[in-house]
Amino acid sequence: MMRLIRRQVLALAGAAMLAGTAGMVQAQEEDLKFWVPLPLTGPLAVTGQAQQVGWQHAVDWINKDGGIKGRNIDIEFYDDEYKVELGVAGFKKAVAGGDIVFSGGDGTPFVRAISPENNETYKVLMSSTGAASDLVETDKYPLHFLVGSNYSDQVKQLFNYIKSKDAGNKVAIVYSASEFGRDPLENARKYAEEMGIDIVLEQETKFVEVDVTAHAIKVRQADPDYVIFHGYAANVWPEIVKLLRDYGVEAQMMGTIFGSHPDVVSTVGEAADGYLGTVTVNLLIDQTDTPMINTIEEYLKTWTDKPYTGYANIGYMQSWAAALLLREAIGSAIDKGVELNGPNLIAEMSAIKDFGGDGVFGTPIAFEKNRIPYGVLYRYNIEDGKLTVTEETPWGKIE
């Protein structure tokens, strides 16, 4: 069953239809309660809304497919506007009602704020959309898992690619003045020294900025072979890429996960032709023929606010991946007859091996320090306004 609260007047038509279908299943005492805060309004609303639709579709399918060992998922969404204080208040109200089996989290600041109290008092299994490097510190975040690699893993993935090519080793890193924008810099410097990569520029921008000319000029002056963008959603980096191409800069443009949404890259136009992006879930829906991906394709075609292009949104697919992983972990705990608390469920999650989600991941994955250090580099080509996305590297573990 799905319950929407706080400002859900923006309900997406196709998603609302599916949410209503799931809502017709009468709540029972045995339902498994999920609570998922998302930025459904505010500066990151586009991201939050995509994740919400992914959760709605995945939960609808799981419940129709028999639930988790016969128990339906009752999911409640909460609009925290990407504000920590709202997220914390919402979480405490949700857990006060009891029986929360899983809590989402819209980003690392919320996770950092609530984890000490959750670890000590509530002991609820958690995940989030953030991929902060320190979330692998399982002593600080013992009940939290990542649905993919962290930001440092993603930079290492890009560096591994650079190291494999005979095309120069000068790198400019352009990042936002945000916590997650600065997150991988320390590890990037360490990896660069170890791998013989020359970081010729670290350029910080505002998270939202109108005139990016000064940043583009600094990148051009640094004369890099590669430019890595990190810490953005759909803003700033596209304008810098356009200016760099106007200035004749031929460097390879690259980005981490949240700059690699196909629908965002496509808006950049031909300036983004050849862009490389790190991705942790399979986005190539029309290129993948498995029962699960075919099911997801049918759900995507019901999403009336977003025309189906053959590719999936990253946040949308992360929600599917999280839901399928939770089905595995919770199902295993139910089979064992153990309490569905955070410590027991994180143990079951960590024990998952050789899991591909029937194509949701492009390779069998396993957890390591509560995250999934696997991924792929996609190449984004744009010609005559048409976007094509292909695998530049095979799926594999990031080492």
Stockholm file with secondary structure:
# STOCKHOLM 1.0

chainA/1-399         MMRLIRRQVLALAGAAMLAGTAGMVQAQEEDLKFWVPLPLTGPLAVTGQAQQVGWQHAVDWINKDGGIKGRNIDIEFYDDEYKVELGVAGFKKAVAGGDIVFSGGDGTPFVRAISPENNETYKVLMSSTGAASDLVETDKYPLHFLVGSNYSDQVKQLFNYIKSKDAGNKVAIVYSASEFGRDPLENARKYAEEMGIDIVLEQETKFVEVDVTAHAIKVRQADPDYVIFHGYAANVWPEIVKLLRDYGVEAQMMGTIFGSHPDVVSTVGEAADGYLGTVTVNLLIDQTDTPMINTIEEYLKTWTDKPYTGYANIGYMQSWAAALLLREAIGSAIDKGVELNGPNLIAEMSAIKDFGGDGVFGTPIAFEKNRIPYGVLYRYNIEDGKLTVTEETPWGKIE
#=GR chainA/1-399 SS CEEECSSGGGCCHHHHHHHHHHHTSCCCTTCEEEEEEECCSSTTHHHHHHHHHHHHHHHHHHHHTTTBTTBCEEEEEEECTTCHHHHHHHHHHHHHTSCEEEECCSSHHHHHHHHHHIIIIICCEEECSCCCGGGGCTTTCTTEECSSCCHHHHHHHHHHHHHHSSSCCEEEEEEESSHHHHTTHHHHHHHHHHHTCEEEEEEEECSSCSCCHHHHHHHHHHCCSEEEEESCSSSSHHHHHHHHHHTTCCCEEEECGGGCCHHHHHHHGGGGTTEEEEESSCCCGGGCCSHHHHHHHHHHTTCTTSCCCSCCCHHHHHHHHHHHHHHHHHHHHHHHTCCCSHHHHHHHHHTCCSBCGGGTSSSCBCCBTTBCCEEEEEEEEEETTEEEEEESSCCEECC
#=GC SS_cons         CEEECSSGGGCCHHHHHHHHHHHTSCCCTTCEEEEEEECCSSTTHHHHHHHHHHHHHHHHHHHHTTTBTTBCEEEEEEECTTCHHHHHHHHHHHHHTSCEEEECCSSHHHHHHHHHHIIIIICCEEECSCCCGGGGCTTTCTTEECSSCCHHHHHHHHHHHHHHSSSCCEEEEEEESSHHHHTTHHHHHHHHHHHTCEEEEEEEECSSCSCCHHHHHHHHHHCCSEEEEESCSSSSHHHHHHHHHHTTCCCEEEECGGGCCHHHHHHHGGGGTTEEEEESSCCCGGGCCSHHHHHHHHHHTTCTTSCCCSCCCHHHHHHHHHHHHHHHHHHHHHHHTCCCSHHHHHHHHHTCCSBCGGGTSSSCBCCBTTBCCEEEEEEEEEETTEEEEEESSCCEECC
//
